[in-house]
Amino acid sequence: MKKQRSGATRLKLLAAACDVFVEKGFRDATVAQICRCAGVNISAVNYYFGSKEALYQEAWRHSFAESIKAHPQDGGVSGQAPAEVRLQGQVKALIERIADENSKDFFISQMELANPTGLLEEVMKSELNPLREKTLSVMRELLGPEATEEQVVFCETCVLSMCVHPMLMQRARQRTNSGDIPFLIFDLAAYSEHVMDFALAGIVAIKSGPRPVGPTTQHAGTPIPGS
Protein backbone atom coordinates (compact mmCIF):
# COMPACT_ATOMS: atom_id res chain seq x y z
CA MET A 1 0.00 0.00 0.00
CA LYS A 2 2.85 2.35 0.89
CA LYS A 3 4.54 1.54 -2.42
CA GLN A 4 1.34 2.37 -4.31
CA ARG A 5 1.07 5.70 -2.48
CA SER A 6 4.71 6.45 -3.32
CA GLY A 7 4.08 5.73 -7.00
CA ALA A 8 1.00 7.93 -6.98
CA THR A 9 2.95 10.80 -5.41
CA ARG A 10 5.66 10.53 -8.05
CA LEU A 11 3.09 10.64 -10.84
CA LYS A 12 1.41 13.66 -9.25
CA LEU A 13 4.74 15.45 -9.21
CA LEU A 14 5.43 14.58 -12.85
CA ALA A 15 1.98 15.76 -13.97
CA ALA A 16 2.27 19.00 -12.02
CA ALA A 17 5.82 19.59 -13.23
CA CYS A 18 4.73 19.17 -16.85
CA ASP A 19 2.04 21.82 -16.43
CA VAL A 20 4.34 24.27 -14.65
CA PHE A 21 7.27 23.80 -17.05
CA VAL A 22 4.93 24.35 -20.01
CA GLU A 23 3.71 27.58 -18.46
CA LYS A 24 6.93 28.92 -16.93
CA GLY A 25 9.86 27.13 -18.49
CA PHE A 26 12.60 25.63 -16.35
CA ARG A 27 14.15 28.79 -14.93
CA ASP A 28 10.93 30.52 -13.86
CA ALA A 29 9.32 27.38 -12.46
CA THR A 30 9.83 26.78 -8.75
CA VAL A 31 9.84 23.58 -6.75
CA ALA A 32 7.40 25.17 -4.33
CA GLN A 33 4.93 25.89 -7.11
CA ILE A 34 5.21 22.38 -8.52
CA CYS A 35 4.66 20.80 -5.12
CA ARG A 36 1.74 23.08 -4.43
CA CYS A 37 0.12 22.08 -7.73
CA ALA A 38 0.76 18.42 -6.95
CA GLY A 39 -0.57 18.78 -3.40
CA VAL A 40 2.55 17.29 -1.84
CA ASN A 41 5.23 18.35 0.64
CA ILE A 42 8.02 20.51 -0.79
CA SER A 43 10.60 17.89 0.18
CA ALA A 44 8.98 15.39 -2.20
CA VAL A 45 10.93 16.62 -5.26
CA ASN A 46 14.25 15.91 -3.60
CA TYR A 47 13.00 12.58 -2.26
CA TYR A 48 11.71 11.25 -5.59
CA PHE A 49 13.99 12.96 -8.11
CA GLY A 50 16.97 14.38 -6.26
CA SER A 51 16.80 17.83 -7.83
CA LYS A 52 14.72 20.24 -9.87
CA GLU A 53 16.99 19.51 -12.85
CA ALA A 54 16.29 15.77 -12.68
CA LEU A 55 12.56 16.45 -12.31
CA TYR A 56 12.69 18.61 -15.43
CA GLN A 57 14.27 15.81 -17.43
CA GLU A 58 11.88 13.19 -16.11
CA ALA A 59 8.87 15.46 -16.68
CA TRP A 60 9.74 15.79 -20.36
CA ARG A 61 10.41 12.06 -20.65
CA HIS A 62 7.10 11.29 -18.92
CA SER A 63 5.11 13.67 -21.13
CA PHE A 64 6.79 12.27 -24.24
CA ALA A 65 6.04 8.68 -23.22
CA GLU A 66 2.39 9.52 -22.56
CA SER A 67 2.15 11.31 -25.89
CA ILE A 68 3.63 8.37 -27.81
CA LYS A 69 1.40 5.94 -25.93
CA ALA A 70 -1.68 7.89 -27.02
CA HIS A 71 -0.40 8.40 -30.58
CA PRO A 72 2.10 5.69 -31.58
CA GLN A 73 4.55 6.83 -34.24
CA ASP A 74 3.42 4.26 -36.80
CA GLY A 75 -0.15 5.54 -36.68
CA GLY A 76 -1.42 1.98 -36.48
CA VAL A 77 0.21 1.01 -39.78
CA SER A 78 1.98 -2.34 -40.07
CA GLY A 79 5.75 -2.35 -40.48
CA GLN A 80 5.18 -4.57 -43.53
CA ALA A 81 3.06 -1.96 -45.32
CA PRO A 82 4.44 -0.09 -48.35
CA ALA A 83 6.71 2.86 -47.54
CA GLU A 84 4.11 5.38 -48.72
CA VAL A 85 1.52 3.97 -46.32
CA ARG A 86 4.02 3.90 -43.45
CA LEU A 87 4.92 7.54 -44.03
CA GLN A 88 1.23 8.40 -44.09
CA GLY A 89 0.81 6.70 -40.71
CA GLN A 90 3.74 8.65 -39.27
CA VAL A 91 2.43 11.97 -40.61
CA LYS A 92 -1.05 11.34 -39.24
CA ALA A 93 0.27 10.30 -35.82
CA LEU A 94 2.59 13.30 -35.52
CA ILE A 95 -0.12 15.81 -36.43
CA GLU A 96 -2.56 14.21 -34.00
CA ARG A 97 0.05 14.17 -31.24
CA ILE A 98 0.71 17.88 -31.51
CA ALA A 99 -2.99 18.69 -31.78
CA ASP A 100 -3.77 16.73 -28.61
CA GLU A 101 -4.03 19.15 -25.68
CA ASN A 102 -2.69 16.45 -23.37
CA SER A 103 0.63 16.35 -25.25
CA LYS A 104 2.94 18.52 -23.17
CA ASP A 105 6.35 17.47 -24.50
CA PHE A 106 6.21 19.80 -27.51
CA PHE A 107 5.58 22.89 -25.41
CA ILE A 108 8.20 21.98 -22.83
CA SER A 109 10.60 21.67 -25.78
CA GLN A 110 9.49 25.06 -27.11
CA MET A 111 10.12 26.70 -23.75
CA GLU A 112 13.54 25.05 -23.69
CA LEU A 113 14.34 26.42 -27.15
CA ALA A 114 13.26 29.91 -26.08
CA ASN A 115 15.44 29.83 -22.96
CA PRO A 116 17.94 26.97 -23.29
CA THR A 117 19.30 25.13 -20.28
CA GLY A 118 20.93 22.20 -22.06
CA LEU A 119 19.27 19.86 -19.59
CA LEU A 120 17.02 18.19 -22.16
CA GLU A 121 19.57 17.68 -24.92
CA GLU A 122 20.61 14.12 -24.08
CA VAL A 123 17.15 13.06 -22.89
CA MET A 124 15.54 14.25 -26.11
CA LYS A 125 18.22 12.63 -28.27
CA SER A 126 17.73 9.27 -26.60
CA GLU A 127 13.97 9.36 -27.17
CA LEU A 128 13.68 11.19 -30.49
CA ASN A 129 16.58 9.74 -32.48
CA PRO A 130 15.02 6.24 -32.81
CA LEU A 131 11.79 7.82 -34.06
CA ARG A 132 13.66 10.01 -36.52
CA GLU A 133 15.63 7.05 -37.84
CA LYS A 134 12.37 5.30 -38.71
CA THR A 135 11.23 8.30 -40.71
CA LEU A 136 14.60 8.56 -42.44
CA SER A 137 14.42 4.86 -43.28
CA VAL A 138 11.02 5.29 -44.94
CA MET A 139 12.30 8.34 -46.82
CA ARG A 140 15.31 6.40 -48.13
CA GLU A 141 12.97 3.70 -49.37
CA LEU A 142 10.70 6.22 -51.12
CA LEU A 143 13.57 8.15 -52.73
CA GLY A 144 15.35 5.03 -53.92
CA PRO A 145 18.99 3.91 -53.94
CA GLU A 146 20.17 6.80 -56.12
CA ALA A 147 19.25 9.43 -53.52
CA THR A 148 22.01 11.07 -51.53
CA GLU A 149 21.84 11.21 -47.75
CA GLU A 150 21.51 14.99 -48.02
CA GLN A 151 18.36 14.57 -50.13
CA VAL A 152 16.98 12.08 -47.62
CA VAL A 153 17.56 14.45 -44.71
CA PHE A 154 16.19 17.46 -46.60
CA CYS A 155 12.99 15.60 -47.52
CA GLU A 156 12.53 14.31 -43.97
CA THR A 157 13.03 17.82 -42.60
CA CYS A 158 10.48 19.29 -45.00
CA VAL A 159 7.84 16.69 -44.14
CA LEU A 160 8.33 17.07 -40.38
CA SER A 161 8.25 20.85 -40.68
CA MET A 162 4.89 20.70 -42.45
CA CYS A 163 3.56 18.67 -39.53
CA VAL A 164 5.16 20.46 -36.60
CA HIS A 165 5.21 24.19 -37.31
CA PRO A 166 1.56 24.88 -38.22
CA MET A 167 0.23 22.62 -35.48
CA LEU A 168 2.38 24.25 -32.80
CA MET A 169 1.22 27.67 -33.99
CA GLN A 170 -2.35 26.47 -33.74
CA ARG A 171 -1.81 25.08 -30.24
CA ALA A 172 -0.21 28.38 -29.24
CA ARG A 173 -3.25 30.25 -30.50
CA GLN A 174 -5.54 28.00 -28.48
CA ARG A 175 -3.46 28.48 -25.32
CA THR A 176 -3.14 32.24 -25.59
CA ASN A 177 -6.45 32.92 -27.35
CA SER A 178 -4.50 35.29 -29.56
CA GLY A 179 -6.20 36.53 -32.69
CA ASP A 180 -2.79 37.49 -34.07
CA ILE A 181 -2.05 33.82 -34.79
CA PRO A 182 -4.19 32.50 -37.66
CA PHE A 183 -6.32 29.42 -37.04
CA LEU A 184 -5.95 27.54 -40.29
CA ILE A 185 -6.42 23.82 -39.72
CA PHE A 186 -9.90 22.67 -38.81
CA ASP A 187 -9.79 19.16 -40.29
CA LEU A 188 -6.74 17.15 -39.17
CA ALA A 189 -7.45 14.27 -41.53
CA ALA A 190 -7.69 16.59 -44.51
CA TYR A 191 -4.47 18.35 -43.51
CA SER A 192 -2.68 14.99 -43.09
CA GLU A 193 -3.73 14.04 -46.61
CA HIS A 194 -2.53 17.39 -47.94
CA VAL A 195 0.89 16.95 -46.30
CA MET A 196 1.16 13.51 -47.90
CA ASP A 197 0.13 14.78 -51.34
CA PHE A 198 2.70 17.57 -51.09
CA ALA A 199 5.41 15.26 -49.75
CA LEU A 200 4.92 12.56 -52.37
CA ALA A 201 4.88 15.13 -55.19
CA GLY A 202 8.13 16.55 -53.83
CA ILE A 203 9.71 13.12 -53.62
CA VAL A 204 8.76 12.43 -57.25
CA ALA A 205 10.32 15.76 -58.25
CA ILE A 206 13.55 14.94 -56.37
CA LYS A 207 13.74 11.51 -58.00
CA SER A 208 13.26 13.02 -61.47
CA GLY A 209 16.51 14.94 -61.13
CA PRO A 210 17.68 18.53 -60.68
CA ARG A 211 15.57 21.42 -61.92
CA PRO A 212 16.75 23.15 -65.07
CA VAL A 213 18.74 26.31 -64.40
CA GLY A 214 17.27 29.36 -66.11
CA PRO A 215 15.20 32.50 -65.72
CA THR A 216 12.18 30.60 -64.41
CA THR A 217 14.15 29.30 -61.43
CA GLN A 218 15.51 32.63 -60.25
CA HIS A 219 14.46 33.98 -56.91
CA ALA A 220 11.39 36.14 -56.84
CA GLY A 221 12.30 39.78 -57.13
CA THR A 222 15.56 39.10 -58.99
CA PRO A 223 15.65 40.97 -62.31
CA ILE A 224 15.75 38.68 -65.33
CA PRO A 225 18.54 39.70 -67.72
CA GLY A 226 17.14 41.38 -70.82
CA SER A 227 13.78 42.10 -69.25
LOVEXSE-251832 format. One record per residue: x, y, z of N, C-alpha, C in turn; residue in one letter. Coordinates in pm, whole numbers, padded with zeros to 5 digits, always signed. Layout:
BEGIN
XYZXYZXYZa;...
% end
This chain:
BEGIN
+00083-00120+00000+00000+00000+00000+00087+00126+00000m;+00195+00121+00083+00285+00235+00089+00353+00256-00045k;+00390+00145-00113+00454+00154-00242+00360+00217-00344k;+00232+00180-00340+00134+00237-00431+00121+00388-00408q;+00118+00428-00279+00107+00570-00248+00229+00645-00299r;+00348+00582-00285+00471+00645-00332+00467+00665-00483s;+00418+00562-00555+00408+00573-00700+00310+00680-00741g;+00201+00692-00667+00100+00793-00698+00156+00933-00675a;+00235+00949-00570+00295+01080-00541+00392+01120-00652t;+00470+01025-00697+00566+01053-00805+00493+01096-00931r;+00386+01028-00965+00309+01064-01084+00244+01201-01070l;+00197+01233-00949+00141+01366-00925+00245+01474-00949k;+00366+01449-00901+00474+01545-00921+00507+01562-01070l;+00511+01451-01143+00543+01458-01285+00434+01535-01361l;+00309+01507-01330+00198+01576-01397+00201+01725-01367a;+00222+01759-01240+00227+01900-01202+00347+01969-01264a;+00460+01901-01266+00582+01959-01323+00563+01987-01472a;+00499+01895-01543+00473+01917-01685+00394+02045-01706c;+00289+02063-01629+00204+02182-01643+00282+02310-01612d;+00360+02306-01506+00434+02427-01465+00547+02458-01563v;+00618+02356-01610+00727+02380-01705+00674+02430-01838f;+00555+02383-01879+00493+02435-02001+00461+02583-01985v;+00413+02620-01870+00371+02758-01846+00489+02851-01820e;+00586+02804-01742+00693+02892-01693+00829+02869-01756k;+00851+02749-01812+00986+02713-01849+01064+02669-01727g;+01184+02616-01748+01260+02563-01635+01300+02671-01535f;+01356+02780-01584+01415+02879-01493+01311+02950-01407r;+01195+02978-01462+01093+03052-01386+01003+02961-01302d;+01010+02832-01328+00932+02738-01246+01002+02720-01111a;+00925+02702-01008+00983+02678-00875+00936+02544-00821t;+01020+02485-00739+00984+02358-00675+00862+02377-00587v;+00855+02490-00520+00740+02517-00433+00611+02519-00512a;+00612+02582-00628+00493+02589-00711+00452+02451-00761q;+00550+02372-00804+00521+02238-00852+00460+02153-00741i;+00518+02159-00624+00466+02080-00512+00328+02127-00470c;+00306+02256-00476+00174+02308-00443+00069+02258-00543r;+00105+02258-00671+00012+02208-00773-00013+02058-00757c;+00090+01986-00713+00076+01842-00695+00009+01806-00563a;+00002+01903-00470-00057+01878-00340+00030+01790-00252g;+00162+01810-00263+00255+01729-00184+00351+01820-00108v;+00424+01761-00014+00523+01835+00064+00638+01878-00024n;+00695+01994+00004+00802+02051-00079+00926+01962-00083i;+00943+01878+00016+01060+01789+00018+01044+01671-00079s;+00925+01655-00136+00898+01539-00220+00983+01539-00347a;+01012+01656-00404+01093+01662-00526+01231+01603-00501v;+01293+01644-00392+01425+01591-00360+01420+01442-00329n;+01315+01398-00263+01300+01258-00226+01286+01168-00349y;+01201+01210-00444+01171+01125-00559+01264+01146-00678y;+01320+01267-00691+01399+01296-00811+01540+01347-00782f;+01564+01394-00662+01697+01438-00626+01724+01585-00651g;+01657+01642-00751+01680+01783-00783+01573+01833-00879s;+01563+01963-00890+01472+02024-00987+01515+01988-01130k;+01647+01984-01152+01699+01951-01285+01657+01810-01328e;+01668+01715-01236+01629+01577-01268+01479+01568-01289a;+01402+01643-01212+01256+01645-01231+01221+01700-01369l;+01291+01801-01411+01269+01861-01543+01290+01757-01653y;+01398+01685-01643+01427+01581-01743+01322+01471-01742q;+01286+01427-01622+01188+01319-01611+01048+01366-01651e;+01017+01492-01628+00887+01546-01668+00874+01544-01820a;+00980+01584-01889+00974+01579-02036+00963+01435-02083w;+01044+01346-02025+01041+01206-02065+00903+01145-02040r;+00843+01180-01926+00710+01129-01892+00606+01181-01991h;+00610+01310-02021+00511+01367-02113+00528+01310-02253s;+00652+01287-02293+00679+01227-02424+00625+01084-02430f;+00651+01007-02325+00604+00868-02322+00452+00861-02327a;+00385+00950-02254+00239+00952-02256+00187+00992-02393e;+00255+01086-02457+00215+01131-02589+00229+01019-02693s;+00340+00948-02687+00363+00837-02781+00267+00722-02754i;+00236+00699-02628+00140+00594-02593+00002+00624-02653k;-00037+00750-02648-00168+00789-02702-00166+00793-02854a;-00051+00827-02912-00040+00840-03058+00088+00774-03105h;+00090+00640-03116+00210+00569-03158+00263+00622-03292p;+00394+00622-03306+00455+00683-03424+00407+00621-03554q;+00380+00491-03554+00342+00426-03680+00198+00456-03722d;+00122+00521-03634-00015+00554-03668-00104+00433-03690g;-00063+00320-03633-00142+00198-03648-00114+00122-03776g;-00013+00165-03850+00021+00101-03978+00125-00008-03955v;+00106-00121-04020+00198-00234-04007+00336-00199-04063s;+00439-00254-04000+00575-00235-04048+00599-00302-04182g;+00506-00389-04223+00518-00457-04353+00447-00383-04465q;+00380-00274-04431+00306-00196-04532+00403-00124-04625a;+00358-00085-04744+00444-00009-04835+00494+00120-04769p;+00609+00168-04814+00671+00286-04754+00577+00407-04756a;+00503+00425-04863+00411+00538-04872+00306+00533-04762e;+00254+00414-04735+00152+00397-04632+00213+00417-04493v;+00336+00370-04474+00402+00390-04345+00430+00537-04317r;+00471+00611-04421+00492+00754-04403+00360+00824-04371l;+00255+00782-04437+00123+00840-04409+00083+00818-04264q;+00111+00698-04212+00081+00670-04071+00162+00758-03978g;+00289+00781-04011+00374+00865-03927+00328+01011-03929q;+00291+01059-04048+00243+01197-04061+00115+01217-03981v;+00023+01125-03995-00105+01134-03924-00083+01132-03773k;+00002+01041-03727+00027+01030-03582+00092+01155-03527a;+00189+01211-03600+00259+01330-03552+00165+01450-03542l;+00084+01470-03644-00012+01581-03643-00112+01565-03529i;-00160+01444-03509-00256+01421-03400-00192+01437-03263e;-00066+01399-03252+00005+01417-03124+00014+01563-03086r;+00053+01646-03183+00071+01788-03151-00063+01854-03124i;-00166+01809-03195-00299+01869-03178-00362+01832-03044a;-00319+01721-02986-00377+01673-02861-00336+01765-02745d;-00431+01822-02678-00403+01915-02568-00330+01848-02452e;-00337+01716-02445-00269+01645-02337-00120+01622-02367n;-00078+01652-02489+00063+01635-02525+00141+01758-02479s;+00222+01739-02377+00294+01852-02317+00440+01860-02364k;+00493+01751-02418+00635+01747-02450+00676+01852-02553d;+00586+01881-02650+00621+01980-02751+00638+02118-02691f;+00551+02155-02597+00558+02289-02541+00670+02302-02439f;+00702+02194-02369+00820+02198-02283+00944+02220-02370i;+00948+02151-02485+01060+02167-02578+01068+02310-02630s;+00952+02369-02661+00949+02506-02711+01001+02604-02606q;+00962+02584-02482+01012+02670-02375+01163+02653-02358m;+01211+02531-02377+01354+02505-02369+01429+02575-02482e;+01371+02574-02601+01434+02642-02715+01439+02793-02692l;+01332+02847-02632+01326+02991-02608+01426+03036-02502a;+01453+02947-02406+01544+02983-02296+01625+02858-02260n;+01726+02826-02341+01794+02697-02329+01866+02676-02195p;+01855+02554-02146+01930+02513-02028+02032+02404-02061t;+02008+02333-02171+02093+02220-02206+02056+02093-02134g;+01962+02102-02041+01927+01986-01959+01851+01878-02035l;+01784+01915-02143+01702+01819-02216+01773+01760-02337l;+01890+01808-02368+01957+01768-02492+01974+01617-02503e;+02035+01556-02403+02061+01412-02408+01932+01330-02393e;+01842+01377-02309+01715+01306-02289+01637+01303-02419v;+01629+01417-02487+01554+01425-02611+01620+01342-02721m;+01752+01344-02727+01822+01263-02827+01790+01115-02810k;+01795+01069-02686+01773+00927-02660+01633+00882-02698s;+01536+00972-02687+01397+00936-02717+01360+00966-02862e;+01411+01075-02916+01368+01119-03049+01449+01058-03163l;+01576+01028-03140+01658+00974-03248+01605+00843-03306n;+01558+00747-03223+01502+00624-03281+01379+00652-03367p;+01296+00747-03327+01179+00782-03406+01222+00845-03538l;+01320+00934-03530+01366+01001-03652+01427+00901-03749r;+01499+00804-03696+01563+00705-03784+01459+00625-03862e;+01344+00601-03800+01237+00530-03871+01183+00612-03987k;+01170+00743-03964+01123+00830-04071+01228+00841-04182t;+01353+00851-04145+01460+00856-04244+01465+00727-04325l;+01441+00615-04259+01442+00486-04328+01331+00480-04434s;+01213+00526-04398+01102+00529-04494+01135+00623-04610v;+01196+00737-04578+01230+00834-04682+01333+00776-04778m;+01432+00703-04726+01531+00640-04813+01464+00542-04908r;+01368+00468-04855+01297+00370-04937+01216+00438-05048e;+01151+00550-05013+01070+00622-05112+01157+00690-05218l;+01271+00744-05179+01357+00815-05273+01439+00721-05361l;+01462+00600-05311+01535+00503-05392+01685+00507-05369g;+01755+00407-05421+01899+00391-05394+01987+00501-05453p;+01935+00575-05549+02017+00680-05612+02020+00808-05529e;+01933+00820-05432+01925+00943-05352+02046+00957-05262a;+02092+01080-05247+02201+01107-05153+02143+01120-05012t;+02231+01108-04912+02184+01121-04775+02137+01264-04748e;+02197+01361-04816+02151+01499-04802+02007+01513-04850e;+01973+01451-04963+01836+01457-05013+01739+01390-04917q;+01782+01278-04859+01698+01208-04762+01668+01297-04642v;+01772+01359-04588+01756+01445-04471+01673+01568-04505v;+01696+01629-04620+01619+01746-04660+01470+01712-04672f;+01439+01600-04735+01299+01560-04752+01234+01530-04617c;+01307+01460-04531+01253+01431-04397+01227+01559-04320e;+01319+01655-04329+01303+01782-04260+01182+01858-04310t;+01163+01858-04441+01048+01929-04500+00916+01868-04454c;+00908+01736-04454+00784+01669-04414+00755+01696-04266v;+00854+01682-04180+00833+01707-04038+00795+01852-04012l;+00857+01943-04086+00825+02085-04068+00680+02114-04103s;+00630+02051-04207+00489+02070-04245+00395+02020-04136m;+00439+01921-04062+00356+01867-03953+00367+01951-03827c;+00490+01986-03792+00516+02046-03660+00480+02193-03654v;+00534+02273-03744+00521+02419-03731+00376+02468-03727h;+00293+02434-03826+00156+02488-03822+00075+02439-03704p;+00100+02314-03660+00023+02262-03548+00065+02327-03417m;+00194+02355-03401+00238+02425-03280+00184+02567-03277l;+00180+02632-03392+00122+02767-03399-00025+02763-03360m;-00093+02660-03406-00235+02647-03374-00256+02620-03225q;-00172+02534-03168-00181+02508-03024-00152+02636-02945r;-00054+02714-02992-00021+02838-02924-00139+02934-02928a;-00208+02938-03039-00325+03025-03050-00433+02982-02952r;-00453+02851-02940-00554+02800-02848-00518+02832-02703q;-00390+02822-02669-00346+02848-02532-00356+02995-02495r;-00319+03080-02590-00314+03224-02559-00440+03297-02601t;-00524+03229-02681-00645+03292-02735-00609+03420-02811n;-00499+03413-02883-00450+03529-02956-00504+03530-03098s;-00570+03638-03134-00620+03653-03269-00511+03686-03369g;-00390+03716-03318-00279+03749-03407-00224+03624-03476d;-00251+03506-03420-00205+03382-03479-00321+03320-03557i;-00306+03301-03687-00419+03250-03766-00454+03107-03729p;-00583+03078-03729-00632+02942-03704-00667+02883-03840f;-00582+02796-03890-00595+02754-04029-00644+02611-04047l;-00618+02525-03951-00642+02382-03972-00759+02335-03887i;-00870+02311-03951-00990+02267-03881-01013+02118-03896f;-00958+02058-04000-00979+01916-04029-00842+01848-04033d;-00807+01776-03926-00674+01715-03917-00653+01609-04023l;-00757+01532-04052-00745+01427-04153-00717+01487-04290a;-00789+01594-04322-00769+01659-04451-00629+01718-04460a;-00582+01777-04349-00447+01835-04351-00342+01725-04364y;-00362+01612-04297-00268+01499-04309-00258+01453-04454s;-00371+01446-04521-00373+01404-04661-00300+01507-04749e;-00321+01635-04717-00253+01739-04794-00101+01729-04777h;-00055+01709-04654+00089+01695-04630+00143+01578-04711v;+00071+01468-04713+00116+01351-04790+00119+01380-04939m;+00016+01444-04991+00013+01478-05134+00134+01565-05170d;+00159+01664-05086+00270+01757-05109+00403+01683-05099f;+00416+01599-04997+00541+01526-04975+00570+01430-05089a;+00470+01354-05132+00492+01256-05237+00523+01324-05370l;+00457+01438-05397+00488+01513-05519+00632+01563-05515a;+00675+01609-05397+00813+01655-05383+00913+01543-05401g;+00881+01427-05348+00971+01312-05362+00984+01273-05508i;+00873+01273-05582+00876+01243-05725+00965+01344-05798v;+00952+01472-05761+01032+01576-05825+01181+01556-05796a;+01215+01519-05672+01355+01494-05637+01409+01375-05717i;+01329+01271-05729+01374+01151-05800+01392+01177-05950k;+01318+01275-06003+01326+01302-06147+01452+01379-06185s;+01525+01428-06084+01651+01494-06113+01647+01642-06085g;+01760+01710-06099+01768+01853-06068+01683+01937-06162p;+01634+02050-06110+01557+02142-06192+01647+02209-06294r;+01594+02243-06410+01675+02315-06507+01709+02454-06455p;+01831+02499-06483+01874+02631-06440+01838+02731-06549v;+01768+02837-06512+01727+02936-06611+01648+03045-06547g;+01596+03136-06626+01520+03250-06572+01403+03210-06485p;+01338+03097-06517+01218+03060-06441+01252+03012-06301t;+01379+02980-06275+01415+02930-06143+01483+03035-06058t;+01491+03159-06107+01551+03263-06025+01462+03302-05912q;+01522+03355-05808+01446+03398-05691+01352+03509-05727h;+01235+03508-05661+01139+03614-05684+01200+03749-05651a;+01176+03846-05736+01230+03978-05713+01364+04002-05778g;+01429+03893-05831+01556+03910-05899+01532+03947-06044t;+01587+04057-06092+01565+04097-06231+01613+03991-06327p;+01536+03965-06430+01575+03868-06533+01653+03944-06640i;+01773+03900-06672+01854+03970-06772+01777+03990-06902p;+01781+04110-06956+01714+04138-07082+01570+04177-07068g;+01518+04176-06942+01378+04210-06925+01361+04360-06910s;
% end
